[in-house]
Amino acid sequence: MSYNSIFVIGPTAVGKTAIGVQLASRLNGEIISADSRQVYKGLDIGSGKDLADYDLPTGHIPYHLIDVCTLQKEYNLFDFQEGFYDAFEDIQKRGKLPLCVGGTGMYVDSIVSNYNMIPTPENPEMYAELSAKSYDELKEILIREKEKLHNTTEFGDKERIIKAIMINRFNTSEECKKIRESLVRPKVEPVIFGTTLERSLVREKIARRLRERLDHGLIEEVEGLHANGAEWERLESLGLEYRFVSQYLQGKIESKEKLFELLNLAIGQFAKRQETWFRFMEKKGVKINWLPREEDVNARVEAALAILNSLGFRKKSKS
C-alpha cells in the first residue's frame, strides 16, 4: 500500500500531541487536529489546547482545525470531515505530510472508514411539524428511527433532538444516496498509531492534569465564557470540564473539592469509552499499530518511526 498520511490516536492524557508534533518535525509534516472541542475559540484550558506544544527548538509545527469557530456555531461531524479534507489536500499540495492527531473516535473513524456525509438541506415543513411535539415525543422518535445514536448529546435539548431527527431522515433518503454516489474526495491511506498507558497511570495523569487546570484558570475560563454570552446550557453541552465547572458556578456542585471528585471520575470514564471506540474500529478491520505503553514520549516516537521504516514509509522532502 502507498501510505500518504499518519494518524496518532488514543485516550485523553497519554501524550498524543507530543508524539504527533515530534513525528511531524521528523517527517516534514503538519498536524490536523481531531478534537471536537479544540475547534472552538476560547475553549483553551478545558480542551487541553496546549499550543506551546507545537513550538519545538527546530521550529513551529503548523496545525489545522484548532480555533476555527466560535461557540455560536455547533461544530459537527460533517464540519470536521469538510475541514479535514480541505486541510489534507492543502498540506499535500505543499509537499508535506498530513498527520491527524486526536482522541475523538468518531472524527477519526469518519475519515478512516470513509463516512459519506453530506449537508442536510433545510426543510421548514418538517421542522415546524417536529417543533410542535414535546421533548419526550421527540426523544421517542429519535430512538425509534435511528438504529445507533452517534452520542448521547443528541438528547441535550429539544432543538438538538429535532436536528438529529432531520439529519437522520435525510441521511437515509434516496436523495442522499444519489448525492453520496457522486461524491469525490481525496484518498486517505494512513498508517494509524494508537497510544495509551497502563490504566492506573492514565488515571494518575488525568488527576494531576485536572488539579493543574483547576488551579490555573479553568474555572475562570468557564466563568469568562458565560460572561461573554455563552449560556450555561451551551457550555454544559460541551461535556466534561465545561459541563461540571458550569454546574459548579451555578451552585449545583457545592465545593471545589466535590467538583474535582466528580470531574476526575467522569474524565476517567471518558478515557475508557475512547479506548472502547478504538477497539470497535479494530473489530471493523481498521489496522491500529499500538505503540509501547511507555510513559517516555521519545521512546514511543522511535517505536513509531521503526514501524514506518518497516512499512517502507517515505519521509517528505524539505521544500
Buried (B, 14 or more C-beta within 10 A) or exposed (E): EEBBBBBBBBBBBBBBBBBBBBBBBBBBBBBBBBBBBBBBEBBBBBBBBEEEBBEEEEEEBBBBBBBBBBBEEBBBBBBBBBBBBBBBEBBBEEEBBBBBBBBBBBBBBBBBEEBBBBEBEEEEEBBEEBEEBEEEEBBEBBEEEBEEEEBEBBBBBBEBBBBBBBBBBBBEEEEBEEBEEEEEBBEBEBBBBBBBBEBEBBBEBBBEBBEEBBEEBBBEBBBEBBEEEBEBEBBBBBBBBBBBBBBBBEEEBEEEEEBBEBBBBBBBEBBEEBBEBBEEBEEEEBEBBBBEBBEEBEEBBBBBBEBBEEEEBEEBEEE
